[in-house]
C-alpha cells in the first residue's frame, strides 16, 4: 500500500493514527509509500529503465531512490550527469538528490575530493561527468544512474559506461531525462533491453510550488517547447524551422582542425531576474578549412555583472580574437561593463539593421551546405535552432550564434585571421 491507496481508503486516517512516533519517522523515508506507481522500478527483466518526463515530474527523486535501493545489495554504482557540477549539485546534493532523500540509517558519506559516496552497507557510488567520456573507460560497475542524457555532449560517455556495466549477475542502468530528439536518446529507447516510462509535469502538480506552476506552466503551456519540457513528448524536426536536427547531427564533429579565428558572440538580456531572458553567449571558430565550428554555449540568466564575467572567462578560455556584441539596446553600457572586468578587450559592436529572418537565413544556409559543425552536442542551443520558425520571437542563443557566424564567415570572411595564442 502506498500514499495514493491510503488517501483513498476510509481506513487511512485510522492506520496513520495507529503508528508510533518511530514508525512515523521511518515512514518519511519509505519511498514505496510516497511514490506514485509509475515512479517505482518496473518488474521483469530489463537492462535500462528510461524515464522520459516533463520538468517537475520527479525524475531526480526516482533516480536517487533507485540508487539508494541498489546500495543495499551491490558494490559499485556509477553516477553520470551532463557535467561534474550537475552530478554534485543535482544528483548528490540537490533537494531530491541522494544526500537529501536517504534516512539516518542509510545516508552515505560524501567524499567530493575522491568523487564518491560511501554507503553504510559498504557500497560505493562514483561520480562521473559525461563531458569526460574517457574517465568511464576502464571502471566497472554493478549499476548506474544517468541523468539528463538528452543534454550529454558526447554520446561516447554512454558507450563507455555500458561497456563497464558488467559486474554481478544483473547489471542495470536507470536513465532520467527530459526528452530530446538526439541520436543517443533514440538509440537507448530502441534497445530491446530498455523499458520506457513517460510522464508529465501535471502528474506531480500537488507537490510543485504554485509559483513554479504559474511561471513555467503558464508561460510554456500550449507551445512546442512546452510539449517537450512539460508533457515530456519526443518532438521530431519542425518542417517550418530553418534548422533541422538531421543536418546538425550529420555534420557534428568531435575533433577540431586548426582554427584561424575565434569569437565570443553575445546577445545581452535587457533585464535581469528569474523571469528575464537569457543572455546568449556562444563561442564559434573559423577553421583553416573555411568551415565554422560551434565550440561552446555558456548562455545564462543573470545580472549584467554575472554574464559579463562569463563572457570574459570565455574570451580567455578559448583564446578568442574578439567579442561580438549586439548593441541595439544599451551599447555603451555593454562596452563599459566588459571594459571594467578586463581592460583592452577587442569588442566588435554589431547592430540589427535587417530583420531576424534576413540575418538568420544565410547562417542556416551554411548549415544546410555542411559548412557549420557543432563540436559535441549543445542541447539548449540546438533546441532553440530547431524549434524556431520565422515570424516568432527569436531566442537568445540562436541570436548570438547568428552574430558569431556572420562575423566569421559572412561579413569578414575575406579578412586574414590571426589566432590569439
N, C-alpha and C positions, 0 to 999 in steps of 0.2 A: 504494500500500500504506500502511495506517495501523497504529497500535499494535495494534489488535484483530486485524488479519490476521497481524501479525508474531508476536503472542503465541501464536497457534495454529499457527504454522508451525514445522516441525522445523529449518528453517534460520535461525530468528530470532536465536538467540544468535550464530551464525556471522556473520550480517550486521552485527549491532551491534558485534561484536569487530573487524570489519574497518574500522570508521570511525576516522578520525583525530581527535585532540582537538578540532581546529577544527570538524570535521563534527559531532561530538557536541555541542559548544557551540551550533552553529547549529540542531541538532535540537530544542533546548529551546524554540525559538520557532517551530517548524514546526507550526502548528495543524492542518493536514490529517493529520499523523502522529498527533497525540494525540486528535483529536476522534472521537467516536462518529459513525457515518454520519448520524444524524438531526440532528446539530449543525452540519452543513455546509449552506450555502445550496442550496435546491432548483434543479434545472435548469429550463430553459424560460423562458417569458415570464410575468412577474408584476410587479405594481406594489408589492404589500405582502406581506411574509413575516411572518405572525403566529405567534409561538412562544408557545403556552399550555402551561405546565408547572408542576409542583409545586415546592416550595421545595427548593433544593439541586440541581436538575437541571442547572444550568449556563447559565441564561438570560443572566446578565450577561456571562459569558465569550463566549457566542455573539455578543451584540451588539457587544462591544468588538472581537472578532476581525473581524467583518464591517466595522466602521468602519476598522480597520487596513488591510484589503484594499482598501477603497474609496479610501482616502487615497493609494494609489499611482497612481490613474487620474483622480480627479475633483477639482474645486477647492474646493467649498463643501459642508460637511456640517452638518446640524442635530443637536444632542444635546438631547433633550427628556425631562425627568423630572417627577414629580409636583410637586417643589419645587426651588428653587435648591440647597438643601442636599443633596437626593438626587442631583442631577446631579454635584455636586462630590464627595460622599462615596462614592457607589456607582459611577457611570458613568465618572468621570475618575480618582479617586484610590483607589477601592476595591481590595480584594485581587484581584478579577477585572476591574478597570476598565482603561481604555485605557493609563494610565501604567504599570501593572504588567505587562501582557502584551506590550507592544512590546519588541523587541530593541534593542540599542545602535545599530543602523543605521537604524531607522525610528521610534525613540521621539520623540514631539513635544515641543515646549516649551510648557508650560502657563503661560498668562498670565491669572491669575484676575482681575486688575483690568480686563481687556478681555473677559473671559468667552469665551476662545477657546483652542484648541490650534493650534499651528503645526507642521506635519509637515515633515520634511526635503525631501519632494517639492514643498513649496510649498502643499499642500492646507491648508485652514483648517476647523476644526470649532468651531462656535459653540454656546455653552451657553444653553439657554432653560428657563424654568420654566413648566410647564403652568398654574400659578396666575396667570400673567400672559399671557393669550392675545393681548393687543394687541401685545406685543413680536414676535409672529410675523407680524403684518400688515406686509407690505412686503418683508422679506428673501426672497431667492431662494436655492435650494439644488439641488445635484445629487443628494443622498442625505440620508437621515435615519435616526437610531436613536431610537426612542421606548420608554422603559422604564416598566413598571408602569402601563400605560394604564388598567387597571382601577381604579386609585386616583386618576385625574385628577379634580379637582373640576369643571373646566369643559370640556365636550366641544368648545367653540368652539376650543380650542387645536389640536385635530386638524384642524378645518376650515381654520383659518388656515394651518397647516403645509402641508396638501395643496395649497392654492391657490398657495403659494410654491415647491412642489416641481416646478419646471418648467425647470431648466437641463439642458443636454446632451440627448442622444438617448434616454436610458433612465433617467429619474429613478425611484428606488426608495426604499422605506422598510422597515426591519425593526422590528417591534413585539415586545418581550419582556415577558411579564406573567404573573402568577398569574391564573387565570381568575376573573372576577367577572361575574355576570349583569347588566351595565349596558347601557343602550341603545347607548352608544358601542361597546362590545365586540361587540354583536350586529351593529351596522352595519358595522364593519370586517370581521368574519368573513363577512358576506353579500355583500360587494363581489365582483363577478366577477373582479376583478384580484388577489384575495387568495389566497395559498397558506397553509394552516394546518398547523403541526407541533405535535403534542401529546407530552407526556412526563410521567413520574412521578419522584418523589424516589428511588424504588428503583433507577432506571436508573443513577444516579450513586453508588450505595451505596459502591463501592470507594474513592471519593475524598472521602467525608464522614467527619468526626470521629465516633468511637464515641460520645462524649458527646452530640453532636447527635442521633444516631440514637436513643439511649436516652431523652433528654429530650423530644424532639419527636415522634418516631415512636411511642414507647410511649404518650405522653400522648394523641395525637390519632388514632391508628390505629383504624379502625372507626367513627369519629364523622362527623357531617355536615361539620364544618369540615375534618376530615382528608381527606375525599373531594375537597374543593376545594384545600386547601393542599398535600397530599401526592400525590394522584392526578391533580391538575390537571383535575378534572371541572367542567363547566358545570352548576351547580345551579339548577333552577327554584325558584319560590317553594314553601316548605313550607306545605301547606294547613293544618297544625295550628298554625302560628305566628300570633301576634296581629297582627303587622305584615306587609304584603305590599309587595313592591318596586313593583308597578304603581301602588299608591296613592302611595308616596313619589315616584316619577317624575312622576306626573300633577300633583302639587302642588309640584314643585320650583320655586324662584324664583332669579333672579339679580339682581333689583332690589329694594331694601328700601323699605318705606313708612316713615313717621315711627314711631320706636319710643318708647314711653312708659315702658318699664321693661326693664331688662336684669339678669340674674343669672348668676353663675358657679356651677354646680352641681357638687358634689364627692362622690364615693363613695370614701373613702380605703381604701387597701390596709392590711391589718393588719400585714403583714410586708414586708420589703424583700429584694432579691436577684433573681437571674436567674430563679428558679423561682417568685417571688412573683406574686400577682395584680397587675393594673394598677390604678392609681388613676384612676377615671373623672373627667374634667374636661370638662364640656360647657357652652358658653355659649349661652343662649337669651334671646330678647327677646319682648316683647309689643308688637305693632303697634297703631297708632291704629285700625286696622280690627278689632281684637279677636282677631286671629289670632296664633298663636305662630310664631316664626322661630328655627330652629337655626342659630346664627351661627358656631360654632367647635367643634372637637373637639381638645383638647390632652391627651388621656388618655396616660398614660405609666407605665412601670415604673421605679421609682427610690426613693431614700431619702426619708424624710419631708421633709427639707430641700429636696431637688430638686423634688418635686411641690408642696411649699408655695410655693416661688419661682415655679413655673409658674402656680399659682392666682393669686397676687398680680399677676403680669405680665398675666394675662388680665383681671383686675379693672380694672387701669389702662388696658390697651389698648382695651378695649371700653367704657370709662367706665360700668362697671356700677353698679347701685344696691345690690347686696348679694351676699354669698357664702352659698350654701345648702349646708350640710354635714351629711351623715348621721353621727350621733354615737352610734350604738348601742354602738360599741366605742371607747373612748379619747376621749370627747368633750372632756374638759378638756384633754387633751394637744393635740388639734387646734386648739382656740381659742388655747392658749398659743403653739403653733408659729406660727400665722398672725400673732398679735399681735407676736411678736418680729421678724417680717420687715417688717411695716409697721403702725404704730400706728393706732388708731381705725378699724379695718375694721368695716363693718356685717356681722356674721356672724349668720345665722339658722340655728339648730341644729334639725334635724328627726330624729325617732326613728321607727323602723319599728314601729308599733302594729298594723298589718294585714299579712297575708301578701303576698308579692310579686305574686301574680296579682291580688289585690284592688287593689293600688296601680297595677299596670300597665294593667289593663283600661280604666279611664276615659281614660288617655292614648292608648291605642291607638284608642279610640272617636273621639277628637278627630282623629286621623289619618284615620280612615275617613270622617269628616264633611268632610274637606278643610280643616280649620282649622289644621293644622300644616304649615309649609313648611321644607324644607331649603334653605338659601342656598348653592348649589353642591352638590357631592357629597361626602359623608363616608363613605367606603367601609368603614372599620373599624366605625363606629357602625352603619351600615346592615346590614353582615353580621351583627352581633350581634342587631339587632332582628328581622331576617327569618329568623334561624336559631334563635331561642329559642322553645321551646314550654313551656307551663305544666307544672309537675312536675319541671323541671330547674333546676339552679342558675342564677340569673340573672347575666349578665355585667355588668362594672363600668360600661362606657359606657352601657349601657341603664339601669342603676340611676340613674346621675347624671342622665340625660335625664329620667327619670320624676320625680325630685325637682324638677328645674328647671321642667318644665311644670306639675307640680302646684302649685308655689309661685306661678307666674304666672297660671294660668288656672283652677285648681280650688279652691284654698283661699283665695286673696287676690284673686280676680277682681273683687270689688266695691270694692276699695280704689283710690282715685285714684293714678295713677302720676306721679312727677316724675323725669325722666331726669337723671342726673348729667352736667354739662357740664364 
